[in-house]
Amino acid sequence: MEQQQTINILYTAPSESEPLDLRRKARPGEIVVRIFLFLCGFVSIFTTLGIVFVLGEESILLFTTEYSSIDGLKRLNVIDFLTGTRWQPNILEIGIWPLLTATLVTSFVAVFIALPLGLGAAIYLSEYATPRARNILKPVLEVLAGIPTVVYGYFALTFVTPLLQGLLGKNTIGVYNMLSAGIVMGIMIIPLVASLSEDALSAVPRTLREAAYGLGSTRFEMTTRVVIPAATSGIVAALILAISRAVGETMIVAIASGNGPNFTINPTKAAETMTGYIARISTGDLSYNTLDYNSIFAIGLTLFFITLILNMISRYIVNRFREAYE
């Protein structure tokens, strides 16, 4: 009896009016880590906002500055910039479409090359390769991602272009063309497509594979009818991220695609992309608030919004079509 009274004195159950507080007081080390992680996230957001602010501030100068022309001082407008099909700054015509179409054509060619090869490599590594083959092939595939893009550019100019001229004829395809640049860009982004697609395929639970085998499916049927549909959101997200990577590529198109704005969708023709134009103009001596100086910021802002939209689409697709397994 005395022992029971002692226990009651040492422990008093909380009443219903006083809820039990299970929160643990954070240690000083945890507070420091939390503050550091917050600062990392804040720096990332602040850097993005700073880039948008600089691009926007300098881009506004393109449309608020008066430039001298044959008819006197002239001011450019946003409508002509977004809808014009001629890019000739010397006569104050700065339609973005010649640069934009070249960017889209080279990106389309790159994705046309990278999607089947990258997805095929991902399927093989995820479903068919032995552990030994995977350990050998995956590092070899990722070596492509470590090659400098300037090397890819000269590879396109000195190897792929002569090869295409031998196949299609020199009268059909010139020394500078969007086709060779797009093909080499596709080779460059194969590791990106393969790596992200393999991660999506590997995330599919093994129970689905075993269930497909239990129903009498072959490995090919299991892969095409079960694994790939279950990983569709990740594969599509990898594709869109690869497009963003191709749109932002600079050195390959600057070396192999050409340095003259040309409003065409023919990949065998030479044309200058948005990034190629920025690289070409930036290598010279530019005076502040000139047409060439202001134009590269307007093009950079346009390119930023294109990649931002692509990333938002990728995010939406992942959240909308992602399969959740328990």
C-alpha beads as a LAMMPS data file, in Angstrom:
LAMMPS data file: protein, C-alpha beads

326 atoms
325 bonds

1 atom types
1 bond types

-500.0 500.0 xlo xhi
-500.0 500.0 ylo yhi
-500.0 500.0 zlo zhi

Masses

1 110.0

Atoms # bond

1 1 1 0.000 0.000 0.000
2 1 1 2.782 2.367 0.902
3 1 1 4.528 1.477 -2.415
4 1 1 1.355 2.333 -4.392
5 1 1 1.108 5.720 -2.648
6 1 1 4.755 6.443 -3.491
7 1 1 4.100 5.719 -7.185
8 1 1 1.072 8.029 -7.175
9 1 1 3.174 10.817 -5.702
10 1 1 5.933 10.431 -8.291
11 1 1 3.537 10.346 -11.273
12 1 1 0.383 12.400 -11.632
13 1 1 -1.615 11.833 -14.828
14 1 1 -2.420 15.018 -16.748
15 1 1 -6.027 16.146 -16.562
16 1 1 -8.240 16.523 -19.629
17 1 1 -8.049 20.330 -19.338
18 1 1 -4.233 20.206 -19.563
19 1 1 -3.125 18.427 -22.815
20 1 1 0.150 16.593 -22.745
21 1 1 2.937 18.624 -24.491
22 1 1 5.089 16.222 -26.484
23 1 1 7.164 18.912 -28.233
24 1 1 10.873 18.557 -27.668
25 1 1 12.984 21.639 -27.231
26 1 1 15.298 22.062 -30.202
27 1 1 18.996 21.776 -29.529
28 1 1 21.329 24.626 -30.578
29 1 1 22.844 22.499 -33.355
30 1 1 19.416 21.840 -34.875
31 1 1 18.637 25.557 -34.876
32 1 1 21.877 26.321 -36.713
33 1 1 21.159 23.653 -39.339
34 1 1 17.612 24.934 -39.791
35 1 1 18.820 28.494 -40.302
36 1 1 21.480 27.334 -42.763
37 1 1 18.952 25.387 -44.842
38 1 1 16.607 28.370 -44.857
39 1 1 19.411 30.619 -46.098
40 1 1 20.226 28.129 -48.875
41 1 1 16.632 28.203 -50.079
42 1 1 16.477 31.979 -49.766
43 1 1 19.674 32.442 -51.798
44 1 1 18.271 30.248 -54.585
45 1 1 15.042 32.240 -54.759
46 1 1 16.866 35.555 -54.452
47 1 1 19.259 34.618 -57.261
48 1 1 16.350 33.769 -59.587
49 1 1 14.582 37.020 -58.751
50 1 1 17.830 38.911 -59.295
51 1 1 18.276 37.382 -62.752
52 1 1 14.691 38.271 -63.708
53 1 1 15.157 41.821 -62.395
54 1 1 18.386 42.418 -64.322
55 1 1 17.010 40.953 -67.546
56 1 1 13.772 42.893 -67.221
57 1 1 15.464 46.186 -66.368
58 1 1 17.884 45.992 -69.292
59 1 1 15.207 44.700 -71.682
60 1 1 13.012 47.721 -71.032
61 1 1 15.808 49.927 -72.369
62 1 1 15.406 48.258 -75.775
63 1 1 11.918 49.728 -76.117
64 1 1 12.398 53.048 -74.290
65 1 1 15.608 54.210 -76.002
66 1 1 15.485 56.208 -79.234
67 1 1 17.831 54.939 -81.947
68 1 1 19.037 56.877 -84.960
69 1 1 17.801 55.777 -88.385
70 1 1 17.439 57.197 -91.897
71 1 1 14.153 58.807 -90.869
72 1 1 15.639 60.249 -87.694
73 1 1 15.218 58.984 -84.162
74 1 1 13.007 55.931 -83.855
75 1 1 11.744 53.929 -80.901
76 1 1 11.083 50.184 -81.088
77 1 1 7.957 48.477 -79.737
78 1 1 7.241 45.152 -78.111
79 1 1 4.678 44.021 -80.726
80 1 1 7.214 44.179 -83.558
81 1 1 9.727 42.325 -81.399
82 1 1 7.332 39.451 -80.670
83 1 1 5.725 39.161 -84.110
84 1 1 8.383 40.311 -86.588
85 1 1 9.986 37.845 -88.999
86 1 1 13.120 39.850 -89.833
87 1 1 16.102 40.366 -87.564
88 1 1 18.190 43.202 -88.971
89 1 1 19.256 45.546 -86.174
90 1 1 21.148 47.794 -88.612
91 1 1 17.802 48.969 -90.057
92 1 1 15.967 48.712 -86.719
93 1 1 14.026 45.526 -87.507
94 1 1 14.238 43.131 -84.591
95 1 1 11.548 40.477 -84.994
96 1 1 12.415 37.566 -82.717
97 1 1 10.953 34.818 -84.945
98 1 1 14.060 34.114 -87.092
99 1 1 16.045 33.388 -83.941
100 1 1 13.163 31.582 -82.268
101 1 1 12.438 29.253 -85.195
102 1 1 16.098 28.264 -85.444
103 1 1 16.097 27.485 -81.716
104 1 1 12.968 25.367 -82.023
105 1 1 14.180 23.497 -85.122
106 1 1 17.520 22.525 -83.578
107 1 1 15.771 21.540 -80.335
108 1 1 13.235 19.399 -82.229
109 1 1 16.015 17.588 -84.096
110 1 1 17.867 17.041 -80.812
111 1 1 14.803 15.581 -79.099
112 1 1 14.052 13.424 -82.158
113 1 1 17.512 11.881 -81.700
114 1 1 17.693 11.778 -77.905
115 1 1 14.222 10.457 -77.075
116 1 1 14.363 7.006 -78.745
117 1 1 18.034 6.437 -77.935
118 1 1 17.810 7.685 -74.361
119 1 1 14.550 5.886 -73.618
120 1 1 15.867 2.690 -75.205
121 1 1 19.014 2.881 -73.093
122 1 1 16.931 3.475 -69.965
123 1 1 14.676 0.490 -70.682
124 1 1 17.668 -1.756 -71.297
125 1 1 19.493 -0.657 -68.151
126 1 1 16.351 -0.943 -66.019
127 1 1 14.750 -4.127 -67.342
128 1 1 17.199 -6.179 -69.383
129 1 1 20.795 -5.461 -68.356
130 1 1 22.584 -7.652 -65.859
131 1 1 24.123 -5.914 -62.828
132 1 1 27.571 -6.293 -64.382
133 1 1 26.473 -4.802 -67.708
134 1 1 24.696 -1.963 -65.907
135 1 1 27.785 -1.110 -63.881
136 1 1 29.821 -0.905 -67.076
137 1 1 27.389 0.772 -69.470
138 1 1 25.920 3.436 -67.195
139 1 1 29.258 5.169 -66.418
140 1 1 30.192 4.975 -70.099
141 1 1 26.887 6.595 -71.028
142 1 1 27.347 9.348 -68.457
143 1 1 30.760 10.197 -69.928
144 1 1 28.842 11.929 -72.736
145 1 1 27.538 14.444 -70.193
146 1 1 31.073 15.407 -69.167
147 1 1 32.356 16.321 -72.628
148 1 1 32.628 20.124 -73.084
149 1 1 29.999 21.520 -75.441
150 1 1 32.646 23.302 -77.514
151 1 1 34.046 19.870 -78.375
152 1 1 30.573 18.803 -79.462
153 1 1 30.370 21.925 -81.622
154 1 1 33.559 21.191 -83.531
155 1 1 32.549 17.530 -83.756
156 1 1 29.351 18.631 -85.495
157 1 1 31.240 20.976 -87.819
158 1 1 34.158 18.721 -88.763
159 1 1 32.600 15.246 -88.663
160 1 1 28.792 15.244 -88.767
161 1 1 28.445 17.960 -91.413
162 1 1 30.857 16.288 -93.909
163 1 1 29.069 12.998 -93.246
164 1 1 25.700 14.575 -94.032
165 1 1 27.133 16.242 -97.135
166 1 1 28.323 12.859 -98.339
167 1 1 24.867 11.377 -97.800
168 1 1 22.674 14.268 -98.962
169 1 1 25.044 16.136 -101.265
170 1 1 26.881 19.426 -100.821
171 1 1 24.228 21.258 -102.824
172 1 1 21.553 20.114 -100.361
173 1 1 23.292 20.866 -97.090
174 1 1 25.875 23.571 -96.465
175 1 1 28.849 23.790 -94.156
176 1 1 26.697 25.480 -91.501
177 1 1 23.284 23.951 -90.943
178 1 1 20.778 23.294 -88.185
179 1 1 20.594 19.556 -88.859
180 1 1 24.125 18.674 -87.774
181 1 1 23.862 20.972 -84.762
182 1 1 20.581 19.335 -83.728
183 1 1 21.936 15.801 -84.165
184 1 1 24.959 16.482 -81.969
185 1 1 22.788 18.255 -79.396
186 1 1 20.652 15.125 -79.301
187 1 1 23.733 13.001 -78.648
188 1 1 24.710 15.370 -75.863
189 1 1 21.372 15.135 -74.017
190 1 1 21.035 11.347 -74.320
191 1 1 22.506 10.852 -70.795
192 1 1 19.931 13.284 -69.375
193 1 1 16.994 11.448 -70.951
194 1 1 18.416 8.030 -70.099
195 1 1 19.229 8.852 -66.487
196 1 1 15.891 10.492 -65.633
197 1 1 13.895 7.856 -67.520
198 1 1 15.743 5.035 -65.783
199 1 1 14.976 6.609 -62.412
200 1 1 11.294 6.726 -63.352
201 1 1 11.316 3.107 -64.531
202 1 1 13.199 1.902 -61.460
203 1 1 10.650 3.627 -59.202
204 1 1 7.898 1.299 -60.447
205 1 1 7.329 -1.300 -57.690
206 1 1 8.592 -4.778 -58.326
207 1 1 5.205 -6.167 -57.285
208 1 1 3.718 -4.864 -60.552
209 1 1 6.367 -6.716 -62.522
210 1 1 5.760 -9.905 -60.565
211 1 1 2.004 -9.562 -61.057
212 1 1 2.504 -9.195 -64.813
213 1 1 4.704 -12.290 -64.864
214 1 1 2.104 -14.119 -62.807
215 1 1 -0.506 -13.388 -65.496
216 1 1 1.720 -14.973 -68.126
217 1 1 3.269 -11.828 -69.615
218 1 1 6.620 -11.937 -71.324
219 1 1 9.343 -9.497 -70.334
220 1 1 8.607 -7.358 -73.390
221 1 1 4.877 -7.268 -72.623
222 1 1 5.577 -6.486 -68.986
223 1 1 7.864 -3.620 -69.968
224 1 1 5.616 -2.057 -72.616
225 1 1 2.236 -2.605 -70.957
226 1 1 3.016 -2.248 -67.266
227 1 1 6.326 -0.528 -66.487
228 1 1 6.353 2.190 -69.148
229 1 1 2.709 3.284 -68.579
230 1 1 3.361 3.404 -64.837
231 1 1 6.434 5.610 -65.392
232 1 1 4.852 7.875 -68.031
233 1 1 4.930 11.016 -65.892
234 1 1 8.646 10.659 -65.167
235 1 1 9.469 9.909 -68.797
236 1 1 7.524 12.941 -70.045
237 1 1 9.172 15.133 -67.411
238 1 1 12.587 13.880 -68.582
239 1 1 11.638 14.730 -72.153
240 1 1 10.587 18.281 -71.277
241 1 1 13.736 18.864 -69.231
242 1 1 15.768 17.611 -72.185
243 1 1 13.977 20.129 -74.422
244 1 1 14.852 22.883 -71.943
245 1 1 18.486 21.766 -72.037
246 1 1 18.487 21.807 -75.834
247 1 1 16.835 25.248 -76.009
248 1 1 19.515 26.716 -73.756
249 1 1 22.509 25.135 -75.522
250 1 1 24.976 27.723 -76.845
251 1 1 28.328 26.523 -78.152
252 1 1 27.119 23.741 -80.450
253 1 1 24.704 25.981 -82.333
254 1 1 27.114 28.908 -82.281
255 1 1 29.788 26.809 -84.016
256 1 1 27.794 24.519 -86.304
257 1 1 24.431 26.161 -86.995
258 1 1 25.534 29.461 -88.524
259 1 1 25.749 33.096 -87.497
260 1 1 23.126 34.753 -89.663
261 1 1 19.436 35.125 -88.674
262 1 1 17.326 33.221 -91.204
263 1 1 13.566 32.727 -90.938
264 1 1 13.275 29.104 -92.057
265 1 1 12.212 25.726 -90.725
266 1 1 14.411 23.782 -93.144
267 1 1 17.025 22.045 -90.961
268 1 1 19.498 21.784 -93.854
269 1 1 19.808 25.577 -93.966
270 1 1 22.036 27.774 -91.845
271 1 1 20.322 29.861 -89.176
272 1 1 21.234 31.542 -85.932
273 1 1 19.567 30.612 -82.654
274 1 1 18.865 32.915 -79.735
275 1 1 21.787 31.594 -77.710
276 1 1 24.054 31.692 -80.761
277 1 1 23.191 35.351 -81.330
278 1 1 23.888 36.217 -77.697
279 1 1 27.259 34.451 -77.873
280 1 1 28.218 36.183 -81.136
281 1 1 27.237 39.682 -80.059
282 1 1 28.720 39.322 -76.576
283 1 1 32.178 38.495 -77.935
284 1 1 32.561 41.991 -79.412
285 1 1 32.935 45.386 -77.769
286 1 1 29.478 46.650 -76.822
287 1 1 28.627 50.115 -75.587
288 1 1 26.022 50.503 -72.888
289 1 1 22.451 51.225 -73.991
290 1 1 23.104 50.506 -77.644
291 1 1 20.752 48.420 -79.771
292 1 1 23.020 45.358 -79.763
293 1 1 23.587 45.622 -76.021
294 1 1 19.910 45.944 -75.144
295 1 1 18.814 43.255 -77.594
296 1 1 20.799 40.472 -75.933
297 1 1 18.958 41.079 -72.649
298 1 1 15.567 41.030 -74.387
299 1 1 16.476 37.759 -76.090
300 1 1 17.770 36.371 -72.789
301 1 1 14.503 37.297 -71.065
302 1 1 12.510 35.578 -73.831
303 1 1 14.671 32.489 -73.486
304 1 1 14.203 32.545 -69.717
305 1 1 10.421 32.544 -70.029
306 1 1 10.507 29.711 -72.574
307 1 1 12.504 27.479 -70.240
308 1 1 10.358 28.581 -67.278
309 1 1 7.177 27.559 -69.105
310 1 1 8.708 24.204 -70.038
311 1 1 9.712 23.552 -66.430
312 1 1 6.215 24.502 -65.225
313 1 1 4.695 22.071 -67.727
314 1 1 7.066 19.370 -66.513
315 1 1 6.089 20.064 -62.910
316 1 1 2.398 19.918 -63.763
317 1 1 2.725 16.628 -65.634
318 1 1 4.644 15.015 -62.787
319 1 1 2.049 16.105 -60.211
320 1 1 -0.940 15.322 -62.434
321 1 1 -0.024 11.878 -63.731
322 1 1 2.263 10.558 -61.018
323 1 1 1.316 7.103 -59.790
324 1 1 1.380 6.623 -56.023
325 1 1 2.048 3.123 -54.708
326 1 1 1.864 1.897 -51.156

Bonds

1 1 1 2
2 1 2 3
3 1 3 4
4 1 4 5
5 1 5 6
6 1 6 7
7 1 7 8
8 1 8 9
9 1 9 10
10 1 10 11
11 1 11 12
12 1 12 13
13 1 13 14
14 1 14 15
15 1 15 16
16 1 16 17
17 1 17 18
18 1 18 19
19 1 19 20
20 1 20 21
21 1 21 22
22 1 22 23
23 1 23 24
24 1 24 25
25 1 25 26
26 1 26 27
27 1 27 28
28 1 28 29
29 1 29 30
30 1 30 31
31 1 31 32
32 1 32 33
33 1 33 34
34 1 34 35
35 1 35 36
36 1 36 37
37 1 37 38
38 1 38 39
39 1 39 40
40 1 40 41
41 1 41 42
42 1 42 43
43 1 43 44
44 1 44 45
45 1 45 46
46 1 46 47
47 1 47 48
48 1 48 49
49 1 49 50
50 1 50 51
51 1 51 52
52 1 52 53
53 1 53 54
54 1 54 55
55 1 55 56
56 1 56 57
57 1 57 58
58 1 58 59
59 1 59 60
60 1 60 61
61 1 61 62
62 1 62 63
63 1 63 64
64 1 64 65
65 1 65 66
66 1 66 67
67 1 67 68
68 1 68 69
69 1 69 70
70 1 70 71
71 1 71 72
72 1 72 73
73 1 73 74
74 1 74 75
75 1 75 76
76 1 76 77
77 1 77 78
78 1 78 79
79 1 79 80
80 1 80 81
81 1 81 82
82 1 82 83
83 1 83 84
84 1 84 85
85 1 85 86
86 1 86 87
87 1 87 88
88 1 88 89
89 1 89 90
90 1 90 91
91 1 91 92
92 1 92 93
93 1 93 94
94 1 94 95
95 1 95 96
96 1 96 97
97 1 97 98
98 1 98 99
99 1 99 100
100 1 100 101
101 1 101 102
102 1 102 103
103 1 103 104
104 1 104 105
105 1 105 106
106 1 106 107
107 1 107 108
108 1 108 109
109 1 109 110
110 1 110 111
111 1 111 112
112 1 112 113
113 1 113 114
114 1 114 115
115 1 115 116
116 1 116 117
117 1 117 118
118 1 118 119
119 1 119 120
120 1 120 121
121 1 121 122
122 1 122 123
123 1 123 124
124 1 124 125
125 1 125 126
126 1 126 127
127 1 127 128
128 1 128 129
129 1 129 130
130 1 130 131
131 1 131 132
132 1 132 133
133 1 133 134
134 1 134 135
135 1 135 136
136 1 136 137
137 1 137 138
138 1 138 139
139 1 139 140
140 1 140 141
141 1 141 142
142 1 142 143
143 1 143 144
144 1 144 145
145 1 145 146
146 1 146 147
147 1 147 148
148 1 148 149
149 1 149 150
150 1 150 151
151 1 151 152
152 1 152 153
153 1 153 154
154 1 154 155
155 1 155 156
156 1 156 157
157 1 157 158
158 1 158 159
159 1 159 160
160 1 160 161
161 1 161 162
162 1 162 163
163 1 163 164
164 1 164 165
165 1 165 166
166 1 166 167
167 1 167 168
168 1 168 169
169 1 169 170
170 1 170 171
171 1 171 172
172 1 172 173
173 1 173 174
174 1 174 175
175 1 175 176
176 1 176 177
177 1 177 178
178 1 178 179
179 1 179 180
180 1 180 181
181 1 181 182
182 1 182 183
183 1 183 184
184 1 184 185
185 1 185 186
186 1 186 187
187 1 187 188
188 1 188 189
189 1 189 190
190 1 190 191
191 1 191 192
192 1 192 193
193 1 193 194
194 1 194 195
195 1 195 196
196 1 196 197
197 1 197 198
198 1 198 199
199 1 199 200
200 1 200 201
201 1 201 202
202 1 202 203
203 1 203 204
204 1 204 205
205 1 205 206
206 1 206 207
207 1 207 208
208 1 208 209
209 1 209 210
210 1 210 211
211 1 211 212
212 1 212 213
213 1 213 214
214 1 214 215
215 1 215 216
216 1 216 217
217 1 217 218
218 1 218 219
219 1 219 220
220 1 220 221
221 1 221 222
222 1 222 223
223 1 223 224
224 1 224 225
225 1 225 226
226 1 226 227
227 1 227 228
228 1 228 229
229 1 229 230
230 1 230 231
231 1 231 232
232 1 232 233
233 1 233 234
234 1 234 235
235 1 235 236
236 1 236 237
237 1 237 238
238 1 238 239
239 1 239 240
240 1 240 241
241 1 241 242
242 1 242 243
243 1 243 244
244 1 244 245
245 1 245 246
246 1 246 247
247 1 247 248
248 1 248 249
249 1 249 250
250 1 250 251
251 1 251 252
252 1 252 253
253 1 253 254
254 1 254 255
255 1 255 256
256 1 256 257
257 1 257 258
258 1 258 259
259 1 259 260
260 1 260 261
261 1 261 262
262 1 262 263
263 1 263 264
264 1 264 265
265 1 265 266
266 1 266 267
267 1 267 268
268 1 268 269
269 1 269 270
270 1 270 271
271 1 271 272
272 1 272 273
273 1 273 274
274 1 274 275
275 1 275 276
276 1 276 277
277 1 277 278
278 1 278 279
279 1 279 280
280 1 280 281
281 1 281 282
282 1 282 283
283 1 283 284
284 1 284 285
285 1 285 286
286 1 286 287
287 1 287 288
288 1 288 289
289 1 289 290
290 1 290 291
291 1 291 292
292 1 292 293
293 1 293 294
294 1 294 295
295 1 295 296
296 1 296 297
297 1 297 298
298 1 298 299
299 1 299 300
300 1 300 301
301 1 301 302
302 1 302 303
303 1 303 304
304 1 304 305
305 1 305 306
306 1 306 307
307 1 307 308
308 1 308 309
309 1 309 310
310 1 310 311
311 1 311 312
312 1 312 313
313 1 313 314
314 1 314 315
315 1 315 316
316 1 316 317
317 1 317 318
318 1 318 319
319 1 319 320
320 1 320 321
321 1 321 322
322 1 322 323
323 1 323 324
324 1 324 325
325 1 325 326
